Amino acid sequence: MHDEFGQTLNAIESSLSVVHGAQAGDNERLRDAVNLVREA
């Protein structure tokens, strides 16, 4: 179960990073979400 959770967090982090990189302006909520996933 732990491996599946880690894989899910990695997938979320990757998706959020792509979205964050595509944003034209500063989006603090996306940056916070990426950081929370990394911390988890």
PQR file of N, CA, C, O and H, with PARSE charges and radii, in Angstrom:
ATOM      1  N   MET A   1       0.827  -1.197   0.000 -0.4000 1.5000
ATOM      2  CA  MET A   1       0.000   0.000   0.000 -0.0000 2.0000
ATOM      3  C   MET A   1       0.867   1.254   0.000  0.5500 1.7000
ATOM      4  O   MET A   1       0.539   2.227  -0.680 -0.5500 1.4000
ATOM      5  N   HIS A   2       1.953   1.248   0.742 -0.4000 1.5000
ATOM      6  CA  HIS A   2       2.833   2.402   0.812 -0.0000 2.0000
ATOM      7  C   HIS A   2       3.410   2.733  -0.550  0.5500 1.7000
ATOM      8  O   HIS A   2       3.502   3.906  -0.914 -0.5500 1.4000
ATOM      9  H   HIS A   2       2.219   0.457   1.295  0.4000 1.0000
ATOM     10  N   ASP A   3       3.804   1.709  -1.316 -0.4000 1.5000
ATOM     11  CA  ASP A   3       4.357   1.940  -2.650 -0.0000 2.0000
ATOM     12  C   ASP A   3       3.331   2.584  -3.566  0.5500 1.7000
ATOM     13  O   ASP A   3       3.658   3.481  -4.343 -0.5500 1.4000
ATOM     14  H   ASP A   3       3.729   0.757  -1.020  0.4000 1.0000
ATOM     15  N   GLU A   4       2.082   2.122  -3.474 -0.4000 1.5000
ATOM     16  CA  GLU A   4       1.023   2.689  -4.306 -0.0000 2.0000
ATOM     17  C   GLU A   4       0.784   4.153  -3.944  0.5500 1.7000
ATOM     18  O   GLU A   4       0.581   4.986  -4.828 -0.5500 1.4000
ATOM     19  H   GLU A   4       1.816   1.394  -2.843  0.4000 1.0000
ATOM     20  N   PHE A   5       0.806   4.466  -2.661 -0.4000 1.5000
ATOM     21  CA  PHE A   5       0.614   5.849  -2.214 -0.0000 2.0000
ATOM     22  C   PHE A   5       1.738   6.734  -2.743  0.5500 1.7000
ATOM     23  O   PHE A   5       1.489   7.839  -3.226 -0.5500 1.4000
ATOM     24  H   PHE A   5       0.971   3.790  -1.943  0.4000 1.0000
ATOM     25  N   GLY A   6       2.966   6.250  -2.652 -0.4000 1.5000
ATOM     26  CA  GLY A   6       4.104   7.016  -3.152 -0.0000 2.0000
ATOM     27  C   GLY A   6       4.021   7.237  -4.652  0.5500 1.7000
ATOM     28  O   GLY A   6       4.337   8.324  -5.136 -0.5500 1.4000
ATOM     29  H   GLY A   6       3.168   5.352  -2.260  0.4000 1.0000
ATOM     30  N   GLN A   7       3.604   6.225  -5.388 -0.4000 1.5000
ATOM     31  CA  GLN A   7       3.462   6.357  -6.837 -0.0000 2.0000
ATOM     32  C   GLN A   7       2.372   7.364  -7.183  0.5500 1.7000
ATOM     33  O   GLN A   7       2.510   8.150  -8.120 -0.5500 1.4000
ATOM     34  H   GLN A   7       3.348   5.342  -4.995  0.4000 1.0000
ATOM     35  N   THR A   8       1.291   7.328  -6.415 -0.4000 1.5000
ATOM     36  CA  THR A   8       0.206   8.287  -6.637 -0.0000 2.0000
ATOM     37  C   THR A   8       0.686   9.711  -6.371  0.5500 1.7000
ATOM     38  O   THR A   8       0.380  10.622  -7.140 -0.5500 1.4000
ATOM     39  H   THR A   8       1.179   6.690  -5.654  0.4000 1.0000
ATOM     40  N   LEU A   9       1.431   9.908  -5.293 -0.4000 1.5000
ATOM     41  CA  LEU A   9       1.962  11.241  -4.991 -0.0000 2.0000
ATOM     42  C   LEU A   9       2.908  11.712  -6.086  0.5500 1.7000
ATOM     43  O   LEU A   9       2.889  12.887  -6.453 -0.5500 1.4000
ATOM     44  H   LEU A   9       1.680   9.168  -4.668  0.4000 1.0000
ATOM     45  N   ASN A  10       3.737  10.812  -6.613 -0.4000 1.5000
ATOM     46  CA  ASN A  10       4.643  11.184  -7.702 -0.0000 2.0000
ATOM     47  C   ASN A  10       3.877  11.596  -8.946  0.5500 1.7000
ATOM     48  O   ASN A  10       4.257  12.550  -9.624 -0.5500 1.4000
ATOM     49  H   ASN A  10       3.753   9.858  -6.315  0.4000 1.0000
ATOM     50  N   ALA A  11       2.805  10.887  -9.248 -0.4000 1.5000
ATOM     51  CA  ALA A  11       1.995  11.225 -10.417 -0.0000 2.0000
ATOM     52  C   ALA A  11       1.331  12.587 -10.237  0.5500 1.7000
ATOM     53  O   ALA A  11       1.281  13.388 -11.170 -0.5500 1.4000
ATOM     54  H   ALA A  11       2.496  10.112  -8.697  0.4000 1.0000
ATOM     55  N   ILE A  12       0.824  12.844  -9.038 -0.4000 1.5000
ATOM     56  CA  ILE A  12       0.198  14.145  -8.755 -0.0000 2.0000
ATOM     57  C   ILE A  12       1.233  15.255  -8.855  0.5500 1.7000
ATOM     58  O   ILE A  12       0.971  16.305  -9.442 -0.5500 1.4000
ATOM     59  H   ILE A  12       0.865  12.193  -8.280  0.4000 1.0000
ATOM     60  N   GLU A  13       2.406  15.024  -8.283 -0.4000 1.5000
ATOM     61  CA  GLU A  13       3.464  16.030  -8.335 -0.0000 2.0000
ATOM     62  C   GLU A  13       3.844  16.348  -9.774  0.5500 1.7000
ATOM     63  O   GLU A  13       4.016  17.513 -10.131 -0.5500 1.4000
ATOM     64  H   GLU A  13       2.619  14.171  -7.806  0.4000 1.0000
ATOM     65  N   SER A  14       3.975  15.333 -10.585 -0.4000 1.5000
ATOM     66  CA  SER A  14       4.334  15.540 -11.992 -0.0000 2.0000
ATOM     67  C   SER A  14       3.265  16.357 -12.708  0.5500 1.7000
ATOM     68  O   SER A  14       3.579  17.290 -13.447 -0.5500 1.4000
ATOM     69  H   SER A  14       3.835  14.386 -10.295  0.4000 1.0000
ATOM     70  N   SER A  15       2.014  16.005 -12.488 -0.4000 1.5000
ATOM     71  CA  SER A  15       0.915  16.737 -13.129 -0.0000 2.0000
ATOM     72  C   SER A  15       0.875  18.190 -12.679  0.5500 1.7000
ATOM     73  O   SER A  15       0.724  19.098 -13.496 -0.5500 1.4000
ATOM     74  H   SER A  15       1.759  15.247 -11.887  0.4000 1.0000
ATOM     75  N   LEU A  16       1.012  18.403 -11.378 -0.4000 1.5000
ATOM     76  CA  LEU A  16       0.990  19.774 -10.855 -0.0000 2.0000
ATOM     77  C   LEU A  16       2.177  20.583 -11.372  0.5500 1.7000
ATOM     78  O   LEU A  16       2.039  21.773 -11.653 -0.5500 1.4000
ATOM     79  H   LEU A  16       1.135  17.665 -10.714  0.4000 1.0000
ATOM     80  N   SER A  17       3.333  19.951 -11.498 -0.4000 1.5000
ATOM     81  CA  SER A  17       4.504  20.657 -11.999 -0.0000 2.0000
ATOM     82  C   SER A  17       4.310  21.103 -13.444  0.5500 1.7000
ATOM     83  O   SER A  17       4.710  22.206 -13.817 -0.5500 1.4000
ATOM     84  H   SER A  17       3.446  18.984 -11.269  0.4000 1.0000
ATOM     85  N   VAL A  18       3.698  20.246 -14.254 -0.4000 1.5000
ATOM     86  CA  VAL A  18       3.431  20.604 -15.651 -0.0000 2.0000
ATOM     87  C   VAL A  18       2.455  21.771 -15.717  0.5500 1.7000
ATOM     88  O   VAL A  18       2.663  22.728 -16.463 -0.5500 1.4000
ATOM     89  H   VAL A  18       3.373  19.350 -13.951  0.4000 1.0000
ATOM     90  N   VAL A  19       1.386  21.682 -14.926 -0.4000 1.5000
ATOM     91  CA  VAL A  19       0.391  22.765 -14.914 -0.0000 2.0000
ATOM     92  C   VAL A  19       1.031  24.048 -14.413  0.5500 1.7000
ATOM     93  O   VAL A  19       0.799  25.120 -14.972 -0.5500 1.4000
ATOM     94  H   VAL A  19       1.216  20.904 -14.320  0.4000 1.0000
ATOM     95  N   HIS A  20       1.841  23.945 -13.355 -0.4000 1.5000
ATOM     96  CA  HIS A  20       2.497  25.123 -12.801 -0.0000 2.0000
ATOM     97  C   HIS A  20       3.416  25.762 -13.828  0.5500 1.7000
ATOM     98  O   HIS A  20       3.453  26.987 -13.943 -0.5500 1.4000
ATOM     99  H   HIS A  20       2.030  23.075 -12.901  0.4000 1.0000
ATOM    100  N   GLY A  21       4.150  24.963 -14.569 -0.4000 1.5000
ATOM    101  CA  GLY A  21       5.050  25.482 -15.594 -0.0000 2.0000
ATOM    102  C   GLY A  21       4.311  26.127 -16.755  0.5500 1.7000
ATOM    103  O   GLY A  21       4.863  26.994 -17.432 -0.5500 1.4000
ATOM    104  H   GLY A  21       4.120  23.968 -14.475  0.4000 1.0000
ATOM    105  N   ALA A  22       3.067  25.716 -16.995 -0.4000 1.5000
ATOM    106  CA  ALA A  22       2.290  26.240 -18.111 -0.0000 2.0000
ATOM    107  C   ALA A  22       1.580  27.548 -17.764  0.5500 1.7000
ATOM    108  O   ALA A  22       1.095  28.241 -18.658 -0.5500 1.4000
ATOM    109  H   ALA A  22       2.618  25.012 -16.444  0.4000 1.0000
ATOM    110  N   GLN A  23       1.516  27.885 -16.499 -0.4000 1.5000
ATOM    111  CA  GLN A  23       0.823  29.092 -16.080 -0.0000 2.0000
ATOM    112  C   GLN A  23       1.615  30.332 -16.466  0.5500 1.7000
ATOM    113  O   GLN A  23       2.833  30.373 -16.295 -0.5500 1.4000
ATOM    114  H   GLN A  23       1.911  27.322 -15.773  0.4000 1.0000
ATOM    115  N   ALA A  24       0.932  31.329 -16.979 -0.4000 1.5000
ATOM    116  CA  ALA A  24       1.590  32.566 -17.388 -0.0000 2.0000
ATOM    117  C   ALA A  24       1.999  33.414 -16.182  0.5500 1.7000
ATOM    118  O   ALA A  24       3.055  34.045 -16.191 -0.5500 1.4000
ATOM    119  H   ALA A  24      -0.058  31.295 -17.118  0.4000 1.0000
ATOM    120  N   GLY A  25       1.160  33.425 -15.147 -0.4000 1.5000
ATOM    121  CA  GLY A  25       1.434  34.267 -13.990 -0.0000 2.0000
ATOM    122  C   GLY A  25       1.851  33.452 -12.780  0.5500 1.7000
ATOM    123  O   GLY A  25       2.041  32.239 -12.864 -0.5500 1.4000
ATOM    124  H   GLY A  25       0.301  32.912 -15.139  0.4000 1.0000
ATOM    125  N   ASP A  26       1.987  34.123 -11.673 -0.4000 1.5000
ATOM    126  CA  ASP A  26       2.365  33.471 -10.429 -0.0000 2.0000
ATOM    127  C   ASP A  26       1.133  32.842  -9.814  0.5500 1.7000
ATOM    128  O   ASP A  26       0.155  33.535  -9.536 -0.5500 1.4000
ATOM    129  H   ASP A  26       1.832  35.109 -11.604  0.4000 1.0000
ATOM    130  N   ASN A  27       1.168  31.549  -9.600 -0.4000 1.5000
ATOM    131  CA  ASN A  27       0.029  30.869  -9.007 -0.0000 2.0000
ATOM    132  C   ASN A  27       0.485  30.185  -7.727  0.5500 1.7000
ATOM    133  O   ASN A  27       0.980  29.059  -7.752 -0.5500 1.4000
ATOM    134  H   ASN A  27       1.963  30.986  -9.825  0.4000 1.0000
ATOM    135  N   GLU A  28       0.314  30.866  -6.632 -0.4000 1.5000
ATOM    136  CA  GLU A  28       0.801  30.402  -5.336 -0.0000 2.0000
ATOM    137  C   GLU A  28       0.146  29.096  -4.894  0.5500 1.7000
ATOM    138  O   GLU A  28       0.798  28.270  -4.255 -0.5500 1.4000
ATOM    139  H   GLU A  28      -0.089  31.781  -6.612  0.4000 1.0000
ATOM    140  N   ARG A  29      -1.121  28.896  -5.219 -0.4000 1.5000
ATOM    141  CA  ARG A  29      -1.805  27.670  -4.797 -0.0000 2.0000
ATOM    142  C   ARG A  29      -1.200  26.437  -5.456  0.5500 1.7000
ATOM    143  O   ARG A  29      -1.048  25.404  -4.804 -0.5500 1.4000
ATOM    144  H   ARG A  29      -1.651  29.567  -5.737  0.4000 1.0000
ATOM    145  N   LEU A  30      -0.855  26.528  -6.733 -0.4000 1.5000
ATOM    146  CA  LEU A  30      -0.221  25.393  -7.400 -0.0000 2.0000
ATOM    147  C   LEU A  30       1.142  25.102  -6.803  0.5500 1.7000
ATOM    148  O   LEU A  30       1.492  23.941  -6.591 -0.5500 1.4000
ATOM    149  H   LEU A  30      -0.979  27.367  -7.263  0.4000 1.0000
ATOM    150  N   ARG A  31       1.900  26.126  -6.534 -0.4000 1.5000
ATOM    151  CA  ARG A  31       3.222  25.957  -5.930 -0.0000 2.0000
ATOM    152  C   ARG A  31       3.087  25.308  -4.549  0.5500 1.7000
ATOM    153  O   ARG A  31       3.868  24.424  -4.198 -0.5500 1.4000
ATOM    154  H   ARG A  31       1.615  27.069  -6.706  0.4000 1.0000
ATOM    155  N   ASP A  32       2.107  25.743  -3.778 -0.4000 1.5000
ATOM    156  CA  ASP A  32       1.867  25.149  -2.463 -0.0000 2.0000
ATOM    157  C   ASP A  32       1.468  23.677  -2.579  0.5500 1.7000
ATOM    158  O   ASP A  32       1.907  22.846  -1.784 -0.5500 1.4000
ATOM    159  H   ASP A  32       1.472  26.461  -4.063  0.4000 1.0000
ATOM    160  N   ALA A  33       0.637  23.359  -3.571 -0.4000 1.5000
ATOM    161  CA  ALA A  33       0.207  21.971  -3.761 -0.0000 2.0000
ATOM    162  C   ALA A  33       1.395  21.075  -4.106  0.5500 1.7000
ATOM    163  O   ALA A  33       1.506  19.963  -3.590 -0.5500 1.4000
ATOM    164  H   ALA A  33       0.280  24.034  -4.217  0.4000 1.0000
ATOM    165  N   VAL A  34       2.272  21.552  -4.970 -0.4000 1.5000
ATOM    166  CA  VAL A  34       3.467  20.778  -5.332 -0.0000 2.0000
ATOM    167  C   VAL A  34       4.327  20.571  -4.082  0.5500 1.7000
ATOM    168  O   VAL A  34       4.819  19.466  -3.851 -0.5500 1.4000
ATOM    169  H   VAL A  34       2.182  22.455  -5.389  0.4000 1.0000
ATOM    170  N   ASN A  35       4.509  21.594  -3.296 -0.4000 1.5000
ATOM    171  CA  ASN A  35       5.308  21.470  -2.082 -0.0000 2.0000
ATOM    172  C   ASN A  35       4.689  20.500  -1.071  0.5500 1.7000
ATOM    173  O   ASN A  35       5.407  19.738  -0.423 -0.5500 1.4000
ATOM    174  H   ASN A  35       4.109  22.491  -3.485  0.4000 1.0000
ATOM    175  N   LEU A  36       3.369  20.527  -0.937 -0.4000 1.5000
ATOM    176  CA  LEU A  36       2.704  19.604  -0.009 -0.0000 2.0000
ATOM    177  C   LEU A  36       2.898  18.155  -0.444  0.5500 1.7000
ATOM    178  O   LEU A  36       3.127  17.276   0.387 -0.5500 1.4000
ATOM    179  H   LEU A  36       2.786  21.146  -1.464  0.4000 1.0000
ATOM    180  N   VAL A  37       2.805  17.914  -1.739 -0.4000 1.5000
ATOM    181  CA  VAL A  37       3.011  16.550  -2.247 -0.0000 2.0000
ATOM    182  C   VAL A  37       4.433  16.107  -1.958  0.5500 1.7000
ATOM    183  O   VAL A  37       4.654  14.972  -1.536 -0.5500 1.4000
ATOM    184  H   VAL A  37       2.619  18.628  -2.414  0.4000 1.0000
ATOM    185  N   ARG A  38       5.392  16.978  -2.178 -0.4000 1.5000
ATOM    186  CA  ARG A  38       6.795  16.644  -1.917 -0.0000 2.0000
ATOM    187  C   ARG A  38       7.014  16.325  -0.449  0.5500 1.7000
ATOM    188  O   ARG A  38       7.737  15.385  -0.120 -0.5500 1.4000
ATOM    189  H   ARG A  38       5.213  17.900  -2.522  0.4000 1.0000
ATOM    190  N   GLU A  39       6.399  17.096   0.433 -0.4000 1.5000
ATOM    191  CA  GLU A  39       6.552  16.877   1.867 -0.0000 2.0000
ATOM    192  C   GLU A  39       5.906  15.568   2.315  0.5500 1.7000
ATOM    193  O   GLU A  39       6.407  14.901   3.220 -0.5500 1.4000
ATOM    194  H   GLU A  39       5.812  17.860   0.166  0.4000 1.0000
ATOM    195  N   ALA A  40       4.807  15.206   1.687 -0.4000 1.5000
ATOM    196  CA  ALA A  40       4.086  13.976   2.063 -0.0000 2.0000
ATOM    197  C   ALA A  40       4.934  12.765   1.723  0.5500 1.7000
ATOM    198  O   ALA A  40       4.515  11.632   1.958 -0.5500 1.4000
ATOM    199  H   ALA A  40       4.400  15.748   0.951  0.4000 1.0000
TER
END
